């Protein structure tokens, strides 16, 4: 088997639709969004599953759905983690006065809101 190839027949469109619906019910927007929490590999995050893989994930999500109390529609998902570069973190840590002074030094006109 070549690198990156799946070990079995591809999942059916019905399986993929059911899997995506269960992922949406669990609070994910798509396969790529669920990659980390579900443990998908890169191929699976692109929506490519074997029939056996799709069946396993469907069973896993259905089991998790059955274990939720009946009053809960879906788990409360935390807001997406904002990934900042070092420069963006440094700017956020600056005081407003220091940031305004630097902008003025660079020729910008700065005024308070």
C-alpha positions as CSV (number, residue, x, y, z in Angstrom):
1,X,0.0,0.0,0.0
2,X,1.4,3.4,-0.9
3,X,1.9,6.2,1.6
4,X,-1.3,8.1,2.3
5,X,-3.6,5.4,0.7
6,X,-6.5,4.1,2.7
7,X,-6.7,0.4,3.6
8,X,-10.1,-0.4,2.3
9,X,-13.0,0.7,0.2
10,X,-14.0,4.4,0.5
11,X,-16.9,5.4,2.7
12,X,-20.2,5.9,1.0
13,X,-21.8,9.3,0.5
14,X,-24.5,8.3,3.0
15,X,-21.9,7.5,5.6
16,X,-20.1,10.8,5.1
17,X,-23.3,12.7,5.3
18,X,-24.3,11.0,8.5
19,X,-20.8,11.5,10.0
20,X,-20.8,15.2,9.1
21,X,-24.3,15.6,10.6
22,X,-23.1,13.9,13.9
23,X,-20.0,16.2,13.9
24,X,-22.2,19.2,13.4
25,X,-24.4,18.1,16.3
26,X,-21.3,17.7,18.4
27,X,-20.4,21.4,17.7
28,X,-17.9,21.0,14.8
29,X,-18.3,22.9,11.5
30,X,-16.6,20.3,9.3
31,X,-14.1,17.4,9.2
32,X,-11.1,19.7,9.5
33,X,-12.5,21.5,12.5
34,X,-13.0,18.1,14.2
35,X,-9.5,16.9,13.4
36,X,-7.9,17.4,16.8
37,X,-10.8,16.5,19.1
38,X,-11.7,13.4,17.1
39,X,-8.2,12.4,16.3
40,X,-8.6,12.5,12.5
41,X,-5.5,12.2,10.4
42,X,-4.8,14.5,7.5
43,X,-6.6,12.3,5.0
44,X,-9.7,12.1,7.2
45,X,-9.7,15.8,7.9
46,X,-10.1,16.2,4.2
47,X,-13.2,14.1,4.3
48,X,-11.7,10.9,3.0
49,X,-12.6,7.8,5.1
50,X,-12.7,4.1,4.5
51,X,-16.1,2.4,5.2
52,X,-14.7,0.9,8.4
53,X,-13.3,4.2,9.7
54,X,-16.6,6.0,9.0
55,X,-18.5,3.3,10.8
56,X,-16.2,3.5,13.8
57,X,-16.5,7.3,14.1
58,X,-20.3,7.2,13.5
59,X,-20.6,4.7,16.4
60,X,-18.3,6.7,18.6
61,X,-20.3,9.9,18.0
62,X,-23.7,8.1,18.4
63,X,-22.5,6.7,21.7
64,X,-21.4,10.1,22.9
65,X,-24.7,11.5,21.8
66,X,-26.6,8.8,23.7
67,X,-24.6,9.5,26.9
68,X,-25.6,13.2,27.0
69,X,-28.5,14.1,29.3
70,X,-31.7,14.4,27.2
71,X,-32.0,18.2,27.9
72,X,-28.7,19.0,26.3
73,X,-28.9,19.6,22.6
74,X,-25.1,19.8,22.1
75,X,-22.1,20.4,24.3
76,X,-21.1,24.0,24.8
77,X,-18.1,24.5,22.6
78,X,-15.4,27.0,23.7
79,X,-14.6,29.8,21.4
80,X,-11.9,29.1,18.8
81,X,-8.4,29.7,20.1
82,X,-6.9,32.8,18.6
83,X,-3.4,32.1,17.4
84,X,-1.2,35.2,17.5
85,X,2.2,35.8,16.2
86,X,4.9,37.1,18.5
87,X,4.5,40.6,17.1
88,X,0.7,40.6,17.6
89,X,1.2,39.4,21.2
90,X,3.7,42.2,21.8
91,X,1.3,44.9,20.4
92,X,-1.5,43.6,22.6
93,X,0.7,43.8,25.7
94,X,1.7,47.4,25.0
95,X,-0.1,50.2,26.8
96,X,-2.3,52.5,24.7
97,X,0.0,55.4,25.4
98,X,3.1,53.6,24.3
99,X,1.4,52.3,21.1
100,X,0.1,55.8,20.3
101,X,3.5,57.3,20.9
102,X,5.1,54.8,18.5
103,X,2.5,55.5,15.8
104,X,3.0,59.2,16.1
105,X,6.8,58.7,15.8
106,X,6.1,56.9,12.5
107,X,4.0,59.8,11.2
108,X,0.5,58.7,12.0
109,X,-2.1,61.0,13.5
110,X,-3.5,59.5,16.7
111,X,-6.5,60.6,18.7
112,X,-8.5,59.1,21.5
113,X,-11.8,57.4,20.7
